[in-house]
């Protein structure tokens, strides 16, 4: 179970799954939707998600080839629990930042 949680719990996978929840995206659109991710990390994360059966990749026969990514049926099943986690993170963000600031002040960080 840990290997599955490691995948869906990393920040890039979570963000990419949430972006792909709306519709299929091409690589460049995913780069724009998650601006802090590098091309290398985006490529690796998409490969990992594809390997796990959460995302599928479709190559179109154009010059140059166009590639589109979408959630699989299995990938869509994570949207509900992921949405709950993201809602909690949004609600708790300010409290967590305040707790970090208190901790850092007491720890001399």
C-alpha positions as CSV (number, residue, x, y, z in Angstrom):
1,X,0.0,0.0,0.0
2,X,2.9,2.4,0.8
3,X,4.0,2.5,-2.9
4,X,0.5,3.6,-4.0
5,X,0.3,6.3,-1.3
6,X,3.8,7.5,-2.2
7,X,2.7,8.1,-5.8
8,X,-0.7,9.7,-5.2
9,X,0.7,11.7,-2.2
10,X,3.5,13.5,-3.9
11,X,2.8,17.1,-4.7
12,X,3.3,16.8,-8.5
13,X,1.0,13.8,-8.9
14,X,-1.7,15.4,-6.8
15,X,-1.6,18.6,-8.9
16,X,-1.5,16.8,-12.2
17,X,-4.4,14.5,-11.3
18,X,-6.4,17.5,-10.3
19,X,-5.7,19.3,-13.6
20,X,-6.5,16.2,-15.6
21,X,-9.8,15.9,-13.7
22,X,-11.3,18.6,-15.9
23,X,-10.3,17.3,-19.3
24,X,-7.4,15.9,-21.3
25,X,-4.4,18.1,-21.7
26,X,-1.4,18.2,-23.9
27,X,2.1,18.4,-22.3
28,X,2.5,22.1,-22.8
29,X,-0.9,22.8,-21.3
30,X,0.1,20.8,-18.2
31,X,3.3,22.8,-18.0
32,X,1.3,26.0,-18.0
33,X,-1.3,24.7,-15.5
34,X,1.5,23.7,-13.0
35,X,4.0,26.5,-13.6
36,X,6.6,25.4,-10.9
37,X,7.2,22.0,-12.4
38,X,10.2,21.4,-14.7
39,X,9.8,19.6,-18.0
40,X,11.9,16.7,-16.6
41,X,9.7,16.3,-13.5
42,X,6.5,16.6,-15.5
43,X,7.7,13.9,-17.9
44,X,8.7,11.6,-15.0
45,X,5.5,12.2,-13.1
46,X,3.4,11.5,-16.1
47,X,5.3,8.3,-16.8
48,X,4.8,7.2,-13.2
49,X,1.1,7.9,-13.3
50,X,0.8,6.1,-16.6
51,X,2.7,3.1,-15.2
52,X,0.3,3.0,-12.3
53,X,-2.7,3.0,-14.6
54,X,-4.0,6.4,-13.5
55,X,-3.2,8.4,-16.7
56,X,-3.2,7.3,-20.3
57,X,-1.2,8.9,-23.1
58,X,-2.5,9.2,-26.6
59,X,-0.1,10.1,-29.5
60,X,-1.7,11.7,-32.5
61,X,-0.1,11.1,-36.0
62,X,0.8,14.7,-36.7
63,X,4.1,16.3,-37.6
64,X,5.5,16.8,-35.0
65,X,3.5,14.1,-33.0
66,X,1.0,15.6,-30.6
67,X,0.6,13.9,-27.3
68,X,-2.5,14.2,-25.0
69,X,-2.9,12.9,-21.4
70,X,-6.1,12.0,-19.7
71,X,-7.3,10.2,-16.6
72,X,-8.1,6.5,-16.9
73,X,-11.2,5.0,-15.3
74,X,-9.0,4.0,-12.4
75,X,-7.5,7.5,-12.2
76,X,-11.0,9.0,-12.0
77,X,-11.7,7.0,-8.9
78,X,-9.1,9.0,-6.9
79,X,-10.8,12.3,-7.6
80,X,-13.3,12.1,-4.7
81,X,-10.8,11.4,-2.0
82,X,-8.3,13.7,-3.5
83,X,-10.9,16.5,-3.6
84,X,-11.5,16.0,0.1
85,X,-7.8,16.2,0.9
86,X,-7.4,19.3,-1.2
87,X,-10.5,21.0,0.4
88,X,-9.0,20.2,3.9
89,X,-5.6,21.6,2.8
90,X,-7.3,24.8,1.6
91,X,-9.3,25.2,4.8
92,X,-6.3,24.4,7.0
93,X,-3.6,26.4,5.1
94,X,-3.7,29.5,7.3
95,X,-3.7,27.5,10.5
96,X,-0.7,25.4,9.4
97,X,1.3,28.4,8.3
98,X,0.6,30.0,11.8
99,X,1.7,26.8,13.5
100,X,4.9,26.7,11.5
101,X,5.6,30.3,12.3
102,X,5.1,29.6,16.0
103,X,7.3,26.5,15.9
104,X,10.1,28.3,14.0
105,X,10.0,31.2,16.4
106,X,10.3,28.9,19.4
107,X,13.0,26.8,17.7
108,X,15.1,29.8,16.5
109,X,14.7,28.8,12.9
